[in-house]
Amino acid sequence: MNALEKYFLESNIITNKQAEEIGIKRHILASLVQKGKLERIKNGVYKKKDAVDDDYATISLKNEHVVFSFHTALYLLGFSDRAPNVLHISVPQGYNAEHIKRKFPNIKVHYVKKDFFNLGLIKTKTPLGSTVQCYNMERCICDIVLKRKSIDKQIFINALTGYFKSKDKNTRNLIKYSRILGIEEEIRKYMEVL
C-alpha cells in the first residue's frame, strides 16, 4: 500500500501541502487527476474520485482562518445529534468570508476579535473522516452562553447538560475562557445549577 492509499484510509481530501508531507509531489496528483483517480476540488485540493463530498473539509481547506463553531462544533464534538443545515464558522474580525458565503449559501459567519480567535482552537474529525479546525467544548459553552438569545433552546440545554455530565469536561479551562470573554459570572451560575 503506498503513502497516498494509506492517507485516503483516514481522509477523503488531500491538499498539495499534505501530499508533500507524505512524500508525494504535485505532478503525481496532477497525473492522478488526468487518469481519473483523483478529482480536483479547487486549486491545490483533491479528493478521491468516488469519495462523497465533505463540505466541512472543503470549507476549511485553503481557509486556515476558518473555525467551525456554535451548532456545528457541538455536532462535530458529539454534543448535538442534529446535523446542522446551517454551518456555523468563526473567522477573525476583518477577514473577508464572502468567497465562502458565495460557494456555500448555508454558512453563518461569526466574526471574532483577533485576541480571542485562537482561544480553545482544536482539530477534530468530520463524519467523513477529514480533519478540520473547530472550537473545543469549553469555548463552545462560552460562545453559546454569550449568544444564548439566538441559540435554539433545545440545543442550548442539551449542550450544557451534556457538557456538565461529560467525564471529559475541563471546568478549569471553562472558567479561564469565561474570564477572558467577560462572562465568568454567568458561567458560574450554570455550574452551580448543573
Secondary structure as a PSIPRED ss2 file (coil, helix, strand):
# PSIPRED VFORMAT (PSIPRED V4.0)

   1 M C   1.000  0.000  0.000
   2 N C   1.000  0.000  0.000
   3 A H   0.000  1.000  0.000
   4 L H   0.000  1.000  0.000
   5 E H   0.000  1.000  0.000
   6 K H   0.000  1.000  0.000
   7 Y H   0.000  1.000  0.000
   8 F H   0.000  1.000  0.000
   9 L H   0.000  1.000  0.000
  10 E H   0.000  1.000  0.000
  11 S C   1.000  0.000  0.000
  12 N C   1.000  0.000  0.000
  13 I E   0.000  0.000  1.000
  14 I E   0.000  0.000  1.000
  15 T E   0.000  0.000  1.000
  16 N H   0.000  1.000  0.000
  17 K H   0.000  1.000  0.000
  18 Q H   0.000  1.000  0.000
  19 A H   0.000  1.000  0.000
  20 E H   0.000  1.000  0.000
  21 E H   0.000  1.000  0.000
  22 I C   1.000  0.000  0.000
  23 G C   1.000  0.000  0.000
  24 I C   1.000  0.000  0.000
  25 K C   1.000  0.000  0.000
  26 R H   0.000  1.000  0.000
  27 H H   0.000  1.000  0.000
  28 I H   0.000  1.000  0.000
  29 L H   0.000  1.000  0.000
  30 A H   0.000  1.000  0.000
  31 S H   0.000  1.000  0.000
  32 L H   0.000  1.000  0.000
  33 V H   0.000  1.000  0.000
  34 Q H   0.000  1.000  0.000
  35 K C   1.000  0.000  0.000
  36 G C   1.000  0.000  0.000
  37 K C   1.000  0.000  0.000
  38 L E   0.000  0.000  1.000
  39 E E   0.000  0.000  1.000
  40 R E   0.000  0.000  1.000
  41 I E   0.000  0.000  1.000
  42 K E   0.000  0.000  1.000
  43 N C   1.000  0.000  0.000
  44 G C   1.000  0.000  0.000
  45 V E   0.000  0.000  1.000
  46 Y E   0.000  0.000  1.000
  47 K E   0.000  0.000  1.000
  48 K E   0.000  0.000  1.000
  49 K C   1.000  0.000  0.000
  50 D C   1.000  0.000  0.000
  51 A C   1.000  0.000  0.000
  52 V C   1.000  0.000  0.000
  53 D C   1.000  0.000  0.000
  54 D C   1.000  0.000  0.000
  55 D H   0.000  1.000  0.000
  56 Y H   0.000  1.000  0.000
  57 A H   0.000  1.000  0.000
  58 T H   0.000  1.000  0.000
  59 I H   0.000  1.000  0.000
  60 S H   0.000  1.000  0.000
  61 L C   1.000  0.000  0.000
  62 K C   1.000  0.000  0.000
  63 N C   1.000  0.000  0.000
  64 E C   1.000  0.000  0.000
  65 H C   1.000  0.000  0.000
  66 V C   1.000  0.000  0.000
  67 V E   0.000  0.000  1.000
  68 F E   0.000  0.000  1.000
  69 S C   1.000  0.000  0.000
  70 F H   0.000  1.000  0.000
  71 H H   0.000  1.000  0.000
  72 T H   0.000  1.000  0.000
  73 A H   0.000  1.000  0.000
  74 L H   0.000  1.000  0.000
  75 Y H   0.000  1.000  0.000
  76 L H   0.000  1.000  0.000
  77 L C   1.000  0.000  0.000
  78 G C   1.000  0.000  0.000
  79 F C   1.000  0.000  0.000
  80 S C   1.000  0.000  0.000
  81 D C   1.000  0.000  0.000
  82 R C   1.000  0.000  0.000
  83 A C   1.000  0.000  0.000
  84 P C   1.000  0.000  0.000
  85 N C   1.000  0.000  0.000
  86 V C   1.000  0.000  0.000
  87 L E   0.000  0.000  1.000
  88 H E   0.000  0.000  1.000
  89 I E   0.000  0.000  1.000
  90 S E   0.000  0.000  1.000
  91 V E   0.000  0.000  1.000
  92 P E   0.000  0.000  1.000
  93 Q C   1.000  0.000  0.000
  94 G C   1.000  0.000  0.000
  95 Y C   1.000  0.000  0.000
  96 N C   1.000  0.000  0.000
  97 A C   1.000  0.000  0.000
  98 E H   0.000  1.000  0.000
  99 H H   0.000  1.000  0.000
 100 I H   0.000  1.000  0.000
 101 K H   0.000  1.000  0.000
 102 R H   0.000  1.000  0.000
 103 K H   0.000  1.000  0.000
 104 F C   1.000  0.000  0.000
 105 P C   1.000  0.000  0.000
 106 N C   1.000  0.000  0.000
 107 I E   0.000  0.000  1.000
 108 K E   0.000  0.000  1.000
 109 V E   0.000  0.000  1.000
 110 H E   0.000  0.000  1.000
 111 Y E   0.000  0.000  1.000
 112 V E   0.000  0.000  1.000
 113 K C   1.000  0.000  0.000
 114 K H   0.000  1.000  0.000
 115 D H   0.000  1.000  0.000
 116 F H   0.000  1.000  0.000
 117 F C   1.000  0.000  0.000
 118 N C   1.000  0.000  0.000
 119 L C   1.000  0.000  0.000
 120 G C   1.000  0.000  0.000
 121 L E   0.000  0.000  1.000
 122 I E   0.000  0.000  1.000
 123 K E   0.000  0.000  1.000
 124 T E   0.000  0.000  1.000
 125 K E   0.000  0.000  1.000
 126 T C   1.000  0.000  0.000
 127 P C   1.000  0.000  0.000
 128 L C   1.000  0.000  0.000
 129 G C   1.000  0.000  0.000
 130 S C   1.000  0.000  0.000
 131 T E   0.000  0.000  1.000
 132 V E   0.000  0.000  1.000
 133 Q E   0.000  0.000  1.000
 134 C E   0.000  0.000  1.000
 135 Y E   0.000  0.000  1.000
 136 N C   1.000  0.000  0.000
 137 M H   0.000  1.000  0.000
 138 E H   0.000  1.000  0.000
 139 R H   0.000  1.000  0.000
 140 C H   0.000  1.000  0.000
 141 I H   0.000  1.000  0.000
 142 C H   0.000  1.000  0.000
 143 D H   0.000  1.000  0.000
 144 I H   0.000  1.000  0.000
 145 V H   0.000  1.000  0.000
 146 L H   0.000  1.000  0.000
 147 K C   1.000  0.000  0.000
 148 R H   0.000  1.000  0.000
 149 K H   0.000  1.000  0.000
 150 S H   0.000  1.000  0.000
 151 I C   1.000  0.000  0.000
 152 D C   1.000  0.000  0.000
 153 K H   0.000  1.000  0.000
 154 Q H   0.000  1.000  0.000
 155 I H   0.000  1.000  0.000
 156 F H   0.000  1.000  0.000
 157 I H   0.000  1.000  0.000
 158 N H   0.000  1.000  0.000
 159 A H   0.000  1.000  0.000
 160 L H   0.000  1.000  0.000
 161 T H   0.000  1.000  0.000
 162 G H   0.000  1.000  0.000
 163 Y H   0.000  1.000  0.000
 164 F H   0.000  1.000  0.000
 165 K H   0.000  1.000  0.000
 166 S C   1.000  0.000  0.000
 167 K C   1.000  0.000  0.000
 168 D C   1.000  0.000  0.000
 169 K C   1.000  0.000  0.000
 170 N C   1.000  0.000  0.000
 171 T H   0.000  1.000  0.000
 172 R H   0.000  1.000  0.000
 173 N H   0.000  1.000  0.000
 174 L H   0.000  1.000  0.000
 175 I H   0.000  1.000  0.000
 176 K H   0.000  1.000  0.000
 177 Y H   0.000  1.000  0.000
 178 S H   0.000  1.000  0.000
 179 R H   0.000  1.000  0.000
 180 I H   0.000  1.000  0.000
 181 L H   0.000  1.000  0.000
 182 G C   1.000  0.000  0.000
 183 I C   1.000  0.000  0.000
 184 E H   0.000  1.000  0.000
 185 E H   0.000  1.000  0.000
 186 E H   0.000  1.000  0.000
 187 I H   0.000  1.000  0.000
 188 R H   0.000  1.000  0.000
 189 K H   0.000  1.000  0.000
 190 Y H   0.000  1.000  0.000
 191 M H   0.000  1.000  0.000
 192 E H   0.000  1.000  0.000
 193 V H   0.000  1.000  0.000
 194 L C   1.000  0.000  0.000
